[in-house]
Amino acid sequence: MIRAILRASPEDFLVDELPAYTPSGAGEHLYIHFRKRELDTLQAVRMLAQRLGVNPRDTGTAGLKDRHAVTTQYASFPFPIARPLPSPAELEGDGIEVLSLERHGNKLKTGHLRGNRFSLTLRGLAPADRAPLQAALERLGVEGLPNRFGVQRFGRDGDNAAQARAWLSGSRPPPRDLRIRRLQFSALQSELFHKVLDRRLADGSWGRLLPGELLISPGGGRHLRLAEVQDAEQALSSGRLSPSGPLCGARAPQPEAEALAVEQEALRGHDADIELLARWKTLGEGGRRALRLLPTELQVQLPEDATGLQVQFVLPKGAYATTVLGAVCEIEDATRRVSTTDPEGAAIEAEEQPSGE
């Protein structure tokens, strides 16, 4: 497989959040649109909260963005009407650039985004590999790819799901940090989702419709039964809808007929995990996730650097840029010097907090 280096510099990994809505201009929450460099989202939000003099616990974001990158996103902060807006210069510095400040009526919540636009530069390519890799990436924009979770979902040591299984079953205390509990819980959901995805990859049904299918948009949302969709095949070919797999939980809907039988076969032997996820519904009630991912607005360019390749695309919320790249090449993360295809390696930090749980 072709090898490439990602994140030789933060500017090689650019991410722009696509908001679900824009601030109204009125209300007791301050929405800050900011650009950060070599900071994770939580660090940046804490710094902004401190400069505003508000409690970081009362802040809101739509998703988490990577540290080893240059990214833009929104964050919300409680801000009474009586307080005058600060100037951007009062909030900037230490890797943070403020792009806009506007009021809005509600706190920004996880999942309040349409997706993310990625502009990535791959380096270290042999000259003869650039054209084949460009062609492979362009095919993904037409054919799509399996919608795997990134390795970062499973933790630096790849054991998030195993840790969740331990404390969900009562064999060890759960983490004190609620965020860690939720991440580990969702890692177990993700592991079971991959069981179903791998089963459907094995027979080629991950990108086609089975009787009894539950369809969903790649960015999540309401699921639709196959019988409810008159133009199902056209919706599938355009990427508007996809077959779905389970994010197991107390309220996770189930498909019917052949689609259900395939799912049950894939999850055979995991009844205890499914029961544990359903029991801990305070951490997530379950849902569905698209099996097929279609990058949109995909462009591939050859920069002047004879060993590089620039690729741009838009992904719906919950999808991973490293999953797209990993479908066509082996990526070495320059910030960690480990391969994203190595299950024993350290995990890359999440570009985006996946949704749907």
Beta strands, then each sheet from edge to edge (+ up, - down):
strand 1: 3-6
strand 2: 13-19
strand 3: 29-37
strand 4: 60-61
strand 5: 70-78
strand 6: 96-104
strand 7: 113-123
strand 8: 145-146
strand 9: 214-216
strand 10: 224-225
strand 11: 242-247
strand 12: 287-290
strand 13: 292-293
strand 14: 296-301
strand 15: 309-316
strand 16: 330-333
strand 17: 338-339
sheet 1: 4+ 5- 2- 7+ 1- 16- 17+
sheet 2: 4+ 5- 2- 7+ 15- 14+
sheet 3: 4+ 5- 3+ 6-
sheet 4: 8+ 13-
sheet 5: 10+ 9- 11+ 12-
end
